[in-house]
């Protein structure tokens, strides 16, 4: 049970980003960065799948109440994520590279139900 083990939302987010990162590594992706922050927002995970840059949004929900983790990627969040990705690509001069945006929704307690959606938009 996870209740009470986190001091704040940031700790909980960091924990589930690590869970997602380990899961994606087992699927063959290579971690590049975590929690890239810019004026537009944040990118939870940046990874590579062979030669493709993968930008990953991670969401956790303990229950299906209010739609669960799978229903948390709003249009507004997608816009902020797009802008953050463009900023990252400018900051690190990534031009003409293959990229995709993935979404990892983690639901429930232990063991966690992990839903990995490739190319979410």
VEXDREN-2710 file (C-alpha; in Angstrom, 1 decimal):
% VEXDREN-2710
k/r/px/py/pz
1/UNK/0.0/0.0/0.0
2/UNK/1.4/3.4/-1.0
3/UNK/-0.7/5.6/1.3
4/UNK/1.5/7.6/3.6
5/UNK/4.9/6.7/2.2
6/UNK/5.3/10.0/0.2
7/UNK/5.8/13.3/1.8
8/UNK/4.5/15.3/-1.2
9/UNK/3.2/15.0/-4.7
10/UNK/6.6/15.6/-6.2
11/UNK/8.0/12.5/-4.4
12/UNK/5.0/10.4/-5.6
13/UNK/5.6/11.7/-9.2
14/UNK/9.3/10.9/-9.0
15/UNK/8.6/7.4/-7.8
16/UNK/6.2/6.5/-10.6
17/UNK/8.5/8.1/-13.2
18/UNK/11.1/5.7/-12.0
19/UNK/8.6/2.8/-12.2
20/UNK/7.8/3.8/-15.8
21/UNK/11.5/4.3/-16.7
22/UNK/12.4/0.8/-15.5
23/UNK/9.5/-0.7/-17.3
24/UNK/10.5/1.1/-20.6
25/UNK/14.1/0.0/-20.2
26/UNK/12.9/-3.6/-19.9
27/UNK/11.1/-3.0/-23.3
28/UNK/14.4/-1.9/-24.8
29/UNK/14.4/1.9/-24.5
30/UNK/17.5/3.8/-23.3
31/UNK/17.1/6.6/-20.7
32/UNK/18.4/10.0/-21.7
33/UNK/16.9/12.5/-19.2
34/UNK/14.2/12.9/-16.6
35/UNK/12.1/15.9/-15.6
36/UNK/13.3/18.4/-18.3
37/UNK/11.9/21.8/-17.3
38/UNK/11.4/24.8/-19.5
39/UNK/9.0/27.8/-19.5
40/UNK/6.4/25.8/-21.4
41/UNK/6.2/22.9/-18.9
42/UNK/7.9/19.6/-18.1
43/UNK/8.8/16.4/-20.0
44/UNK/8.8/13.5/-17.5
45/UNK/11.1/11.1/-19.4
46/UNK/13.2/11.4/-22.5
47/UNK/14.4/8.1/-23.9
48/UNK/15.6/6.6/-27.1
49/UNK/14.2/3.6/-28.9
50/UNK/17.0/2.6/-31.3
51/UNK/17.4/5.9/-33.3
52/UNK/14.0/7.4/-32.3
53/UNK/13.8/10.0/-29.6
54/UNK/10.9/9.2/-27.3
55/UNK/9.3/11.9/-25.1
56/UNK/7.2/10.2/-22.4
57/UNK/4.4/11.6/-20.2
58/UNK/3.8/9.6/-17.1
59/UNK/0.6/9.6/-15.0
60/UNK/-0.4/7.7/-11.9
61/UNK/-3.8/7.3/-10.4
62/UNK/-4.6/5.0/-7.5
63/UNK/-8.1/4.2/-8.6
64/UNK/-10.5/4.4/-11.6
65/UNK/-12.3/7.2/-9.9
66/UNK/-12.7/10.2/-12.2
67/UNK/-11.5/8.1/-15.2
68/UNK/-8.2/6.8/-13.9
69/UNK/-4.7/7.4/-15.3
70/UNK/-5.6/6.7/-18.9
71/UNK/-7.9/9.7/-19.1
72/UNK/-5.6/12.3/-17.8
73/UNK/-3.8/13.5/-20.9
74/UNK/-5.9/16.6/-21.7
75/UNK/-5.6/18.8/-24.8
76/UNK/-4.0/21.5/-22.7
77/UNK/-1.4/19.1/-21.3
78/UNK/-0.7/17.9/-24.9
79/UNK/-0.1/21.5/-26.0
80/UNK/2.3/22.1/-23.1
81/UNK/4.1/18.9/-23.9
82/UNK/4.4/19.8/-27.6
83/UNK/5.9/23.2/-26.7
84/UNK/8.3/21.6/-24.2
85/UNK/9.5/19.1/-26.8
86/UNK/10.1/21.8/-29.4
87/UNK/12.1/23.7/-26.7
88/UNK/14.1/20.6/-25.8
89/UNK/14.9/20.1/-29.5
90/UNK/16.1/23.7/-29.8
91/UNK/18.1/23.6/-26.6
92/UNK/19.9/20.4/-27.7
93/UNK/20.0/21.2/-31.5
94/UNK/18.1/18.1/-32.5
95/UNK/17.2/18.6/-36.2
96/UNK/15.8/16.0/-38.6
97/UNK/15.6/13.3/-36.0
98/UNK/12.9/10.7/-35.6
99/UNK/10.7/11.3/-32.6
100/UNK/7.5/10.1/-31.0
101/UNK/5.5/11.0/-27.9
102/UNK/4.4/8.1/-25.6
103/UNK/2.1/8.0/-22.6
104/UNK/2.6/5.7/-19.6
105/UNK/-0.5/5.4/-17.4
106/UNK/0.0/3.6/-14.1
107/UNK/-3.0/2.5/-12.3
108/UNK/-3.5/1.1/-8.8
109/UNK/-1.4/-0.2/-6.0
110/UNK/0.9/-3.1/-6.1
111/UNK/1.4/-4.7/-8.6
112/UNK/0.8/-1.7/-10.7
113/UNK/-1.1/-1.9/-14.0
114/UNK/1.1/-0.2/-16.5
115/UNK/-0.4/0.9/-19.8
116/UNK/2.1/2.1/-22.4
117/UNK/0.6/3.9/-25.4
118/UNK/3.1/4.6/-28.2
119/UNK/2.7/7.6/-30.5
120/UNK/-0.1/9.1/-28.3
121/UNK/-0.3/12.2/-30.6
END
